[in-house]
Amino acid sequence: MDDFCLHKDTFQQLGVTLQTLISTGKRYRVRVCEWKEKRSLGQNDLSHVWYDVLSKYLISKGRTECSPKWVKRAMKHTYLGYEDIEMVDVVTGERTTRQELRHTADLDTGAMHFYLTQVEGWALNVGCMLAVPAGCEYQQLQQKQVA
């Protein structure tokens, strides 16, 4: 069972699901936290548009290594950081831990908005204006913060 949105209309469904799980005899870890929506596809799309714009801007300033992929990795390195990932060698069973850039897909809409705000701030700092499409989710969240 992955994420489950618990509220009064799904409470009974949760009971059925839990009963099915525990009938297997296995033990489960249960964690309850406030539900927050995952980052949206619109937020993801905007971030990729911005990576492309930043790439073109930086390349025009002589930074020829700054492909959109490079910009994405650099922004994630700077503003999202890393998480430990456990890997298992399927032949030997050896377990190792390595660090991997955090994925925006794991962010909720608020954390993704904060990340985009940091990217936009950095871009302005280097002289690159990033367009914010009228009515997009990023703009709507910006307006909520100001209100």
C-alpha positions in Angstrom: 0.0 0.0 0.0 1.4 3.4 -1.0 -0.1 6.7 -0.2 -3.7 6.7 1.1 -5.7 9.9 1.5 -7.6 9.4 4.8 -10.7 11.5 5.5 -14.3 10.7 6.6 -15.3 9.4 3.2 -12.4 6.9 3.0 -12.2 5.7 6.6 -14.2 2.5 5.9 -12.1 1.7 2.9 -9.0 2.0 5.0 -10.3 -0.6 7.4 -10.9 -3.1 4.6 -7.5 -2.4 3.2 -5.8 -2.8 6.6 -7.7 -6.0 7.3 -6.5 -7.5 4.0 -2.9 -6.5 4.8 -2.8 -8.0 8.3 -4.4 -11.2 7.2 -1.2 -12.1 5.4 0.6 -12.4 8.8 3.2 -9.9 7.8 4.0 -6.9 10.0 3.6 -3.3 8.6 4.9 0.1 9.5 2.1 2.7 9.6 2.8 6.4 9.5 0.1 9.1 9.6 0.9 12.6 8.5 -1.1 15.5 7.1 -2.0 15.0 3.5 -0.3 17.4 1.1 -0.7 17.1 -2.7 2.4 16.1 -4.6 3.9 18.7 -6.9 1.8 19.2 -9.9 2.6 18.5 -13.5 2.2 22.3 -14.2 4.9 23.0 -11.7 7.1 20.4 -13.2 6.5 21.8 -16.7 7.3 25.3 -15.6 10.6 24.1 -14.0 11.6 22.5 -17.3 10.7 25.7 -19.3 12.9 27.6 -16.8 15.8 25.2 -17.1 15.7 25.7 -20.9 15.5 29.5 -20.6 18.4 29.6 -18.1 20.4 27.3 -20.3 20.1 29.6 -23.3 20.8 32.6 -21.2 24.0 31.1 -19.6 25.2 29.8 -23.0 24.7 33.4 -24.4 27.0 34.6 -21.6 29.8 32.1 -22.6 28.8 29.2 -20.2 28.7 26.6 -23.0 28.5 23.7 -20.7 25.1 24.8 -19.3 22.7 22.6 -21.1 19.1 22.3 -19.7 20.1 19.0 -18.1 23.2 20.7 -16.5 21.0 23.6 -15.2 18.4 21.2 -13.8 21.1 19.2 -11.9 22.8 22.4 -10.7 19.5 23.9 -9.4 18.6 20.6 -7.6 22.2 20.3 -6.2 22.0 23.9 -4.8 18.4 24.0 -3.6 17.2 20.4 -3.0 20.3 18.6 -2.0 20.8 14.8 -1.8 19.2 11.8 -0.1 20.8 8.5 0.8 19.7 5.6 -1.4 20.4 2.0 -0.5 21.5 -0.2 -3.3 21.7 -4.0 -3.3 24.0 -6.0 -5.6 21.7 -8.7 -6.9 24.6 -11.2 -7.4 26.4 -10.8 -4.0 23.7 -9.3 -1.9 26.1 -6.6 -0.8 24.3 -3.4 0.4 25.8 0.0 -0.2 24.5 3.5 0.4 25.0 6.3 -2.1 23.8 9.8 -2.4 21.4 10.8 -5.2 19.9 14.2 -6.0 16.4 14.6 -4.6 13.6 14.3 -7.1 11.0 17.1 -7.5 8.4 14.3 -7.9 8.9 13.6 -4.2 8.0 17.2 -3.3 4.6 18.4 -2.3 3.1 21.5 -4.0 4.4 23.9 -1.3 7.9 22.5 -1.3 8.0 22.7 -5.1 6.7 26.3 -5.0 9.5 27.1 -2.6 12.1 25.5 -4.9 10.8 27.4 -7.9 11.0 30.6 -5.9 14.6 29.9 -5.2 15.4 29.1 -8.8 13.6 32.3 -9.9 15.6 34.3 -7.3 18.9 32.9 -8.5 18.0 33.6 -12.1 17.1 37.3 -11.3 20.4 37.5 -9.4 22.4 36.6 -12.6 20.3 38.9 -14.8 17.9 36.4 -16.3 14.2 37.2 -16.2 12.1 34.0 -16.1 8.6 34.4 -17.5 5.7 33.3 -15.3 2.7 32.5 -17.4 -0.5 34.3 -16.4 -2.8 32.1 -14.4 -0.3 29.3 -13.9 -0.2 27.5 -10.5 3.1 29.2 -9.6 1.6 32.6 -10.1 -1.6 31.7 -8.1 0.5 30.4 -5.2 2.6 33.6 -5.3 -0.6 35.7 -5.1 -1.9 33.7 -2.1 1.4 34.4 -0.3 1.0 38.2 -0.9 -2.6 38.3 0.1 
